[in-house]
Amino acid sequence: MILHHAKGSCSLGILVLIEELGIDCEVRYVDLPGGEQRTPEFLAINPKGKVPALIRDDGQLITEWPAIASYLAALKPERQLLPADPLGLARVLEAVEYVVSTMHMQGFSRIVRPENFCPDRDQAEQVKERGLEIFRSGFDLFDGALEDRPFVAGSFSIADAALFYAEWWMVNRLDGRLPRNCGAHYERLMDRAAVRRALDR
């Protein structure tokens, strides 16, 4: 398989899962700052013009973070990165959805791409502030959930890879301030061999 990945992007979480599951996967780097995602060559691979994009061995394309993460976890069910029980599965998926659709798309995207949310450049700082507010409120919610457990759903799951990429952004691209339990979660993941391998790649 081939993962189209951009350094520092949300696809870092997918790379963590690939390493965690021991899946043989080539990584091809996409230059987002340089606009490679908008070139005809990349759009021929993923018409959505974004990462992550996973190409299966049979050539089929899988896009969207939750779909790719769920697919990878389903390839190795014995690793239980997706719970087998319905409620446990729902808890993992709701956490992933919140990171991706709210913290990432509504929060972080406002911080780094304010122009996508307002046509008036004079409002850019207000848009960024609102984005940071949304992003931080997500960490506050997860901080409560992590009060009495090491991982989002109790044991390591795809939800932890999702939360990790958001934590990584806060630590490496913003001001680095994570609430106590999220900070401990981030350090816990940084200690995992799979995460270190993903960052090395």
Long-range contacts (C-beta under 8 A, 24 or more apart in sequence): 1-25, 1-26, 1-54, 1-55, 1-56, 1-57, 2-26, 2-27, 2-28, 2-54, 2-55, 3-27, 3-28, 3-52, 3-53, 3-54, 3-55, 4-28, 4-30, 4-42, 4-45, 4-46, 4-51, 4-52, 4-53, 4-54, 4-55, 5-29, 5-30, 5-51, 5-52, 6-30, 6-31, 6-32, 6-37, 6-51, 8-169, 8-172, 8-173, 9-51, 9-52, 10-51, 10-52, 10-65, 10-100, 10-104, 10-165, 11-51, 11-52, 11-65, 12-164, 12-165, 12-168, 12-198, 12-199, 13-65, 13-69, 13-161, 13-162, 13-164, 13-165, 14-52, 14-54, 14-65, 14-68, 14-69, 14-72, 14-161, 15-198, 15-201, 16-161, 16-164, 16-165, 16-189, 16-194, 16-195, 16-198, 17-69, 17-72, 17-73, 17-81, 17-158, 17-161, 18-72, 18-198, 19-193, 19-194, 19-195, 19-197, 19-198, 19-201, 20-79, 20-81, 20-156, 20-161, 20-192, 20-194, 20-195, 21-72, 21-73, 21-75, 21-76, 21-79, 21-81, 22-76, 23-72, 23-75, 23-76, 25-54, 27-201, 65-96, 65-100, 65-162, 66-93, 66-96, 66-97, 66-100, 69-96, 69-158, 69-161, 69-162, 70-158, 72-158, 73-157, 73-158, 80-155, 80-157, 81-156, 81-157, 81-158, 82-157, 82-158, 83-153, 83-157, 88-153, 88-154, 91-152, 91-153, 91-159, 92-152, 92-153, 92-157, 92-158, 92-159, 93-159, 95-142, 95-145, 95-152, 95-153, 95-159, 95-162, 95-163, 96-158, 96-159, 96-162, 98-138, 98-141, 99-138, 99-159, 99-162, 99-163, 99-165, 99-166, 100-162, 102-134, 102-138, 103-134, 103-135, 103-138, 103-139, 103-166, 104-166, 106-131, 106-134, 107-131, 107-132, 107-133, 107-134, 107-135, 107-136, 107-137, 107-138, 108-135, 108-166, 108-169, 110-134, 111-135, 111-174, 112-173, 132-174, 135-166, 135-170, 135-174, 138-166, 139-166, 139-167, 139-170, 139-178, 139-179, 139-182, 140-179, 142-181, 142-182, 142-185, 143-179, 143-180, 143-181, 143-182, 144-181, 146-181, 146-182, 146-184, 146-185, 147-181, 150-185, 150-188, 151-185, 151-188, 152-185, 160-185, 160-189, 164-189, 164-195
